[in-house]
Amino acid sequence: MMNGKGSGGRRVAVTGIGVVSACGTGAEAFWEGLFRAPPDGHRELAEWDPSPWMELREARHTDRFTQFAVAAADMAHRDAGLTEVDAERSGVVVATALAGVSTFERQSVIHHERGGRRVSPFLVPMMMANAAAATVAMRQGWRGPCESLETACAAATHAIGHAARMIADGTCDRMLAGGTEAAITPTIVAGFTNMRALSSTGRTRPFDAERDGFAIAEGAAVLVLEDWDTAVARGATIHGEILGSASTADAHDITMPAPGGGDAARCIRLALEDAGVRPQDVRQINAHGTGTLRNDEAETRAILSVFDECPPVTSTKGATGHAFGAGGALEAVAVLLSMRHGRIPPTIGLTTVDPALAVDVVTGEGRTWQPGPALTQSFGFGGHNGVLVLGPAG
């Protein structure tokens, strides 16, 4: 068990939050954005400026997905109030799904139109999936484990769970963990369009009777995770706790979730068991909730097979869009901020709940709650399932 209930593992505190999103950059701006309907279309950071975090020369040789990660990690590090750390016991896990696909797409055009000699020598380090994690580690000088996970849309949830386990088992004392994505490119949009995964309205409408897909988002979210006793000893502000996590596979289809949601349900049960939390004690679920027909159906079945009484369910993708490998980290931030503010954000874009989806979906202006154990759920292409159990500070 991650939180030490019966296993001797160390508790894992969240002491820093950093977020870059079209919904809002910085924790409080992001929180406010969760209550606003976004404009129709993909959720791109149209006026993104990396200059507060890197010089122009470096930015030119750094893909956007890495720029976002560096910014979010810096915000989280500052928020945690970290000064001197043992660099060898401090690590990084940053997830992504499509990594430097925008760089690859641009350089492929250059290769086709102008020849191989004009391809950038920075192509490979810009596009490689581990670039974000490596750059964050170099920026902070943290020399513990530095890893990148690429489990599609479950990647950031897996990254946070994996990082928390390294603290719980004593491998590290602190971790920067999250996900980043910058994949709004013409070819990626065309691929998802032809797959019929994107909404024809440009709106993500989770659990809606008329849902027809999602809008793509870019951005990043990174958390500072820390050994609980270390955080308390240095007087850190604790935003919440990673109580447990789990990972399973549908082993069913490369894009479609297993219709019955059986292995997603198993993932929920395993995460609760890892956390030492009973289903009846869960007070909020931040659903994967992509607004696609099959995902919302399978996720609903998974939830209802675990919970006799459904906790409040929200999907913040209605506000943020779908950020693929960064989505789980954005949603973990949403839950932590929900605990801070005592309010569950509404499922933006939802107008008429699909009567076939009999879960308690939060709508309207959101819902007040007494913070307690909460789930974030992520399900990715390839049948990757990931669930985190978060608890309020203390």
N, C-alpha and C positions, 0 to 999 in steps of 0.2 A: 504494500500500500504506500502511496506517495506521501501522505501526511503523517505517517508514523503511528497510526492507530493500530497497534498490534504488531508492527513490523520493525520498529526501531528507526525508521527513516526520519530525516529532518523535515520540519515544516518549511514551506516555500512561500515567502512574502512577495507581493508585487509592490515595488517602491518607486518605480518610474514609468511614466506613460509618454509616448511620443507618437504623433499621428500626422500624416500628410494625406489630404483627401480633397476632392472637389466639394465634398460635403462640408469641409472646414478644416483648416490646418491649425494644429494646436488643440489641446484637449477640450477647452471650453467652446471654441468655435465649432469643433466637430460635434459636440453635444447639442448645441443650438441647431445645427444643421439637420440633426436626426428628427426634428419636429417640423421641418419645412419640405413642401413638395418641390422636387428639383425640376428644372426645365426639361422638356422632352429631349431625348437623345443620349448619346454616350457621355459618361461623366469624366471628362478630360480636364486636367489642370491647365487651362488655356493660357494663363498668365504665370506659369511656373517660373520662378527665378532661383537658381541654385546658388547665387552669389553669397548669401549669408553663410553657406557651408563649404564652399570650395571656390577657388579662383577660376576665372574664365578659361584659362589655358587647360586646367585640369578637367573642367566641365566638358570641354569640347571632346575630350578623350574618355568620357564616362557616360555610359548609357543612362537613360532616365530612370530605369528601375533601380540602379545603384545610387543615383543621386537621391531618390526618394528615401532609400534605406538609410543613407548617411544622415539625412536631415532628421528622420524619425528617431534614429538611434541617439543623435546628439540631444534632441529634445528630452528623450527618456533619461539619458545620463544626467542632464542638468536637473530635471525634475527630481531625480533620486538624491541629488545633493552629494554625489560621490566625489571624493577628493583622492586620497591615497588608497590604492587597492593593491592586493597581491595579484600582479598581472598573470602569473602562472596558474592561478586558481580562478581566473575570470575568463569566461568563454562567450562565444557567439553562435547562434543558430538562426539564420535568416532564410526563409522559404521563398520560393517563386514557382510559377507554373510555366511561364513562357520566356522568362529571363530577358536577354537582350535581343528580342525578335525584331524590334524596330531598327536597331543597328544592322542586323543581318539583312533585313529587307532593303534598306537604303544601299548597303554595299553590294548587294546582288544586282541592283539596277545599275550601279556604277560599273560593275564587272561586265554586264551585258552591253552597256552602251559605250564604255570607254576603254575596256580591256583590263586584264588582270593587274597590270602594273599600276593602275590607279586605285586599286583597293587599299584601304587604310591598313597600315601595319598594326593599328590598335583594334582591328576587327575582332580577333579572338578574345583578348582580355576584356573587351567591351561586352561581348555577347555571352560569354560563358556563365553558366548558372550560378557558380560560386563567387562571381565577382562582387556581389553585394555583401555577402558575409565577409569575404576577405578584406574588402575596403573598410568596412566597419571595424573589423579587428585591428587593422593597421592604424586607423584614425584614433582609436582608443588605446592602442598599445597593449591590448589584451592577448595573452599568449597561451591561454588554455585551449580547449577544443574549439575549432572554428569549422562549422559545417553548414551545408545547405541541403534542404529537403525539397524534392520536386514531385509531390504526390497530388498534382493537379489542384483542384479547388479545396482539398483537405490539407494542403501543405502547411499553412501557417498554424493551424490547430495542432498538427503533428509536431511542428517546430517548438511551440510553446510547451507541449506535453513532454517532449524529449528533453528540452532544456531543464524543465522542472525536475525531471528524474535525475539528471546529473547533479543537481543540488541536493535532492533528497538522499541520494546514495553516497554523498560525500565527495564526488569527483571534483566539483567546483563549489565555490562559495557564492558566486553571482554570475548571471548570464544576461546578455542582451538577446532577446528572442522575439521573433515576429515574422512578417512577410512583406513582400514588395512586388509590385507589378506595373508595367507600362506597356500594354499590348494593344493599344487602339491604333492599329495600322490598317491600311487599305486591304491587304491580303488577309489578315486575321478577321477583319469585319466581313469580308466576302465569304470566308470559310464558314463562319458561324451563321451568316445569312443563308447560305446554301444548305446548311444543316437544319435550317428552320428553328434555330435556338433563340434568335433575337426577336424581341417584341416589334411588331409592325407599327406600334404607336410610339416607340421610343421610351416606353415606361415599363419599369419592373413592377408587377402587381401581384405580390405573393398571396396565395390562397384565395385569389379572386375567381369568381365564376367565369370571367372572361379573360383570364390570364393567357398570354400567348408568347411568353419568353422574357428575356431580360435585356437590359441595357448594360453595355460593358463599362467598367470603371477602371481607373488607374489610381495608384496611391500606395501608401505603406503605413504600417503600424508596428511599433517595437515596444516591448516591455522590458524593464529591468526586473529580473527575478533574483531573489536574494535569500540566503539562509535566514530563517526567521529570527533566531537568536542574535545573529550578527546585525541584522537590521535594527532590532530593539536596542542592542547595546550602543549603537552609534546614534540613536535618537531619530531614526528615519521616519518619515511619514509613510505609513503602510496603507496602500489603496485597497488591498484585498489579498486573498490567499488562493493559490492553486491547490485545490484539495485532491484532485485526481484526474486521470485521463485514460483513454483507451483508443485502440486502433484495430479495425477489422477490415476484411475485404469481402465484397459480394462474390467475386470470382464468377461473374455473370456475363458482362458485356462491356465493351470498351467505352461506350458513351452512356448507355441506359442504366439507371439503377434497377436492382432486382425489384420486381413489381410489389412483392409483399413486404418489403422493407425488413426482412427477417434478420439480416446481418447488421443492418443499421440499428435495429432494436437490441441486438446482442452487444453492440458497441456501447450503447447507452447503459445497459445493465453492468457491463464490465467497468465502465467509468465510475458509476455509482458505487460499485463494490470496492474499487480502488480507493475511492474517497471516504468510504465508511458512511455513506449517506443513503438513507432509505428513499424510495420513490415518493412517498407521501410527504417528505420533508423538502422537496424541490419547490421553489417559489417562482421560478421564471425559466423559460426556455427561449434562448435566442436561436431561432431555427435557421437552417441553411436557406430555406425559403427563396428559391431562385425565381419563382413566378413561371416556371415551365410546368407543363401539364403533368408529366410523369414524376418529376422530383417531388412536387408538393403532395401528390398522391402517396408515393412510397414513404415519404417522411411522416405524413399523418398516420399511416398504418403503423409505422415503427413506434411513434409516440404513444398511440392508443394501446399498443400491445404491452407497453411497460407500465403505464400509469392508469390506475383504476379511476382516479379523478385527475383530469388534465390540468396541469398548472397553466398560468397565463403564457401564451406563446406570441412572440413578435418576430418579425423579420425586418432587420434594418436595411436590407438590400433595396427596399422601396425608396429609401433616401439616398443611400450610397451608390447604388448600382452594384454590379457583380465584378469584384476585383480579383477573381480567380485565386491565385496563390497567396494574395494578401487578405482575402476576405475573412478568414477565420481570426486573424489578428485584429482587424477593424471591429469585428463583432465582440471579441474579448474586451476591447477598449470600451465598446458601448455598454457591456454588462457592468464593468467596473465603474463607469461614470453613472450608470443607473443606480448602483449601490450608493454612490456619493450623494446623488440628488434625491433618492427615495422615490424615483419615478421610472416606470417602464415606458420606453418610447413606443409610439404607435407604428403600425405597419402601413407606412406611407404608400399611396397608390391603390390601396384596397378600398373598393366601393361596395361590392356585394360579395360576402363570403360564400364560397362554393358550398352548397348544402351537403355535398358528399364528403366534405372535409370537416369532421365534427370535433375540431379542437377549439380551445378558448383563445381566439386570436384577439390581440389588443389592437383597438382601432381608435379613431377620433383623435383626442388630444393626449392619448396615452393613459396610463393608470398608475395611481399611487400604490406603493407596496412597502411592506416591511422587509428590508433586505435579508436574504438568507441564501442557502445553496442555490446556485443557478447553473444551467447548462448552456454551453455554446456547441452547436452541431455543424459539422462540415462533411459534405459528401462529394467526392470528385470523380471525374472521368477515370475509367479503369476500375471502378468499384471501390475506391478508397473511402473508408469511413473514419472520421475522427470526432471525438467528443471530449470536451474539457468540463470539469466541475470546478466552479469558482465560488469562493465564499467571501463575505465581507470582512474587513479588518477586525481582528479580535474575535 
